[in-house]
């Protein structure tokens, strides 16, 4: 299932597109928002795969919003103004829907997004036996980082901070959390929040849906809670 949200300040358009999402078998509607600002608050806590995004909105336009969220999430723009099409494609949108549009056009765009998401997953997924390290670009250097030295990783829009067990200062890289998640072995690392990946080897204390690393408390969000609980259940006595 592709986790999907709809952002549109027109109530009728938001209702229509949300309805299209709900009737599409491979899409899961996780939220509908009448402003990009409201959606930003949601995305701070939750992760989605696809956004149907209106371009012309008050306070924060769809194009400005797209620049803020990075490249992990696929975007399909929708607008009543054809002149914005070029802006959409410059931002590497999956597709551009010109209002008014019907379900057939919607489905073609959604299916294109599904193809891209599946293709990227296959291409980037690393086998469990691929190695014990990765190379990360940071400050015009390329650094080798051993998996066993990673404590947790924090995502900050287009940047990530990699916290190591033996260094108080994190490594900062122009990268995305999604790209690192696909490079790390899932048997050893788990995404527990839109903004955090943890090394399961160093999960020692859990308190009130938070993982404690020294003085840092990393939240386990609702989206990832079930998977994390499965990990606990396999090892708890």
C-alpha positions as CSV (number, residue, x, y, z in Angstrom):
1,X,0.0,0.0,0.0
2,X,1.2,3.5,-0.9
3,X,0.6,5.9,2.0
4,X,-1.0,9.0,0.4
5,X,-2.2,12.4,1.5
6,X,-4.2,15.1,-0.3
7,X,-3.5,18.8,0.0
8,X,-6.0,21.2,-1.6
9,X,-7.6,24.4,-0.2
10,X,-10.8,23.9,-2.3
11,X,-13.2,21.7,-0.3
12,X,-14.8,20.1,-3.3
13,X,-11.5,19.3,-5.0
14,X,-10.1,17.8,-1.8
15,X,-13.2,15.6,-1.3
16,X,-13.0,14.5,-4.9
17,X,-9.3,13.6,-4.9
18,X,-9.6,11.9,-1.5
19,X,-12.5,9.8,-2.8
20,X,-10.4,8.8,-5.8
21,X,-7.6,7.7,-3.4
22,X,-9.9,5.7,-1.3
23,X,-11.3,3.8,-4.3
24,X,-7.8,2.9,-5.6
25,X,-6.7,-0.5,-4.3
26,X,-3.0,0.3,-4.0
27,X,-3.4,3.7,-2.3
28,X,-4.0,4.3,1.4
29,X,-5.4,7.7,2.4
30,X,-3.7,8.8,5.6
31,X,-4.8,12.4,5.6
32,X,-6.5,15.3,3.8
33,X,-5.4,18.9,4.4
34,X,-6.8,22.3,3.3
35,X,-3.4,24.0,3.6
36,X,0.3,23.1,3.1
37,X,1.1,24.4,6.5
38,X,-1.2,22.0,8.2
39,X,0.3,19.2,6.1
40,X,3.8,20.1,7.2
41,X,2.9,19.6,10.9
42,X,1.6,16.1,9.9
43,X,4.7,15.2,8.0
44,X,6.9,16.2,10.9
45,X,5.5,13.1,12.7
46,X,4.5,10.7,9.9
47,X,5.9,9.5,6.6
48,X,4.0,9.2,3.3
49,X,4.9,7.9,-0.1
50,X,2.8,10.1,-2.3
51,X,1.1,13.5,-2.2
52,X,-1.6,14.9,-4.4
53,X,-0.8,18.6,-4.1
54,X,-2.6,21.7,-5.3
55,X,-0.3,24.4,-6.6
56,X,-2.1,27.7,-6.0
57,X,-2.9,27.9,-2.2
58,X,-2.8,30.8,0.3
59,X,0.1,31.3,2.7
60,X,2.3,28.5,1.2
61,X,2.1,27.5,-2.4
62,X,2.3,23.9,-3.6
63,X,5.7,24.5,-5.3
64,X,7.2,26.1,-2.2
65,X,5.9,23.2,-0.1
66,X,7.5,20.7,-2.5
67,X,10.9,22.3,-2.2
68,X,10.6,22.0,1.6
69,X,9.9,18.3,1.9
70,X,12.9,16.8,0.0
71,X,12.8,14.0,-2.6
72,X,11.7,11.0,-0.6
73,X,8.0,11.6,-1.2
74,X,6.5,11.5,-4.7
75,X,4.3,14.4,-5.8
76,X,1.5,14.7,-8.3
77,X,0.5,18.3,-8.8
78,X,-3.1,19.3,-9.4
79,X,-4.2,22.8,-10.5
80,X,-6.7,24.7,-12.6
81,X,-4.0,26.7,-14.3
82,X,-2.0,25.1,-17.1
83,X,0.7,27.8,-16.8
84,X,2.1,26.1,-13.7
85,X,2.9,22.8,-15.5
86,X,6.5,23.8,-16.1
87,X,7.1,24.5,-12.4
88,X,5.7,21.1,-11.5
89,X,8.1,19.3,-13.9
90,X,11.1,21.3,-12.8
91,X,10.4,20.0,-9.3
92,X,10.5,16.4,-10.7
93,X,6.8,15.8,-10.0
94,X,5.6,12.4,-11.0
95,X,2.7,13.9,-13.0
96,X,0.5,17.0,-13.4
97,X,-3.3,16.9,-13.3
98,X,-5.2,19.8,-14.8
99,X,-8.5,20.5,-13.1
100,X,-11.2,19.3,-13.7
101,X,-10.0,15.8,-14.2
102,X,-11.7,12.4,-13.9
103,X,-10.8,9.1,-12.3
104,X,-9.2,7.7,-15.4
105,X,-6.6,10.5,-15.5
106,X,-6.1,10.3,-11.8
107,X,-5.5,6.5,-12.0
108,X,-2.9,6.9,-14.7
109,X,-1.0,9.3,-12.6
110,X,-1.2,7.2,-9.5
111,X,-0.1,4.1,-11.4
112,X,2.9,6.0,-12.7
113,X,3.8,6.9,-9.1
114,X,3.4,3.3,-8.0
115,X,5.8,2.1,-10.8
116,X,8.4,4.6,-9.8
117,X,8.1,3.8,-6.1
118,X,8.4,0.0,-6.8
119,X,11.4,0.5,-9.2
120,X,13.3,2.6,-6.7
121,X,12.7,0.1,-3.9
122,X,14.1,-2.7,-6.1
123,X,17.0,-0.8,-7.4
124,X,18.1,0.6,-4.0
125,X,17.5,-2.3,-1.7
126,X,20.7,-3.7,-0.4
127,X,21.1,-7.4,0.4
128,X,21.6,-8.3,4.1
129,X,25.1,-9.7,3.3
130,X,26.2,-6.6,1.2
131,X,28.8,-5.6,3.7
132,X,29.4,-4.1,7.2
133,X,29.8,-0.4,6.2
134,X,28.8,2.4,3.9
135,X,30.5,5.5,2.4
136,X,28.9,8.8,3.2
137,X,29.7,12.2,1.7
138,X,30.2,15.0,4.3
139,X,32.0,18.3,4.1
140,X,33.6,17.6,0.7
141,X,34.9,14.3,2.0
142,X,33.8,10.7,1.6
143,X,33.7,8.9,5.0
144,X,33.6,5.2,5.6
145,X,31.1,4.4,8.4
146,X,30.9,1.0,10.0
147,X,27.4,-0.2,10.7
148,X,28.4,-1.2,14.2
149,X,29.5,2.4,15.0
150,X,26.1,3.9,14.1
151,X,23.9,4.6,17.1
152,X,21.0,6.4,15.4
153,X,20.3,8.6,12.4
154,X,18.2,11.8,12.3
155,X,16.6,13.2,9.2
156,X,16.4,17.0,8.8
157,X,14.6,17.7,5.4
158,X,17.4,17.4,2.9
159,X,20.1,16.6,5.5
160,X,20.8,13.7,7.8
161,X,22.8,13.5,11.0
162,X,24.5,10.2,11.8
163,X,25.3,9.8,15.5
164,X,28.1,7.4,16.3
165,X,28.7,5.4,19.4
166,X,32.3,6.7,19.8
167,X,31.9,10.4,18.8
168,X,29.8,13.1,20.4
169,X,29.6,15.1,17.2
170,X,27.3,13.7,14.5
171,X,28.3,13.4,10.8
172,X,26.2,15.7,8.7
173,X,25.5,14.7,5.1
174,X,23.4,16.2,2.3
175,X,21.2,13.1,2.0
176,X,17.7,11.8,2.9
177,X,16.7,9.4,5.6
178,X,14.9,7.2,3.0
179,X,18.1,6.7,0.9
180,X,20.0,5.7,4.0
181,X,17.2,3.4,5.1
182,X,17.5,1.5,1.8
183,X,21.2,1.1,2.3
184,X,21.1,-0.3,5.8
185,X,20.3,-4.0,6.6
186,X,16.8,-4.2,8.0
187,X,17.8,-6.9,10.4
188,X,20.0,-4.4,12.3
189,X,18.4,-1.0,11.7
190,X,14.8,0.1,12.0
191,X,13.0,3.3,11.2
192,X,10.9,4.2,14.2
193,X,9.8,7.7,13.3
194,X,9.6,9.9,10.2
195,X,12.9,11.5,11.4
196,X,14.8,8.6,13.0
197,X,16.4,5.3,12.3
198,X,17.9,3.4,15.2
199,X,20.5,0.7,15.4
200,X,18.6,-2.2,17.1
201,X,21.8,-3.5,18.8
202,X,21.9,-0.4,21.0
203,X,18.3,-0.3,22.0
204,X,18.7,-0.8,25.7
205,X,15.9,1.2,27.4
206,X,12.3,2.0,26.2
207,X,10.1,4.3,28.2
208,X,6.7,5.5,27.2
209,X,7.1,4.8,23.5
210,X,10.5,6.4,23.5
211,X,13.9,4.8,23.0
212,X,16.5,6.3,25.4
213,X,20.1,6.8,24.1
214,X,22.0,8.4,27.0
215,X,20.3,11.8,27.4
216,X,18.4,11.6,24.1
217,X,14.8,10.2,23.8
218,X,13.8,9.1,20.4
219,X,10.0,8.8,19.9
220,X,8.4,5.8,18.3
221,X,5.5,7.1,16.1
222,X,2.2,5.4,15.6
223,X,3.1,4.5,12.0
224,X,6.1,2.4,13.1
225,X,4.9,1.3,16.6
226,X,3.6,-2.1,15.4
227,X,6.8,-3.1,13.7
228,X,8.9,-2.0,16.7
229,X,6.6,-3.9,19.0
230,X,7.2,-7.0,16.9
231,X,10.9,-6.6,17.5
232,X,10.4,-6.3,21.2
233,X,8.1,-9.3,21.3
234,X,10.7,-11.5,19.6
235,X,13.2,-10.7,22.3
236,X,11.3,-10.0,25.5
237,X,11.1,-12.4,28.4
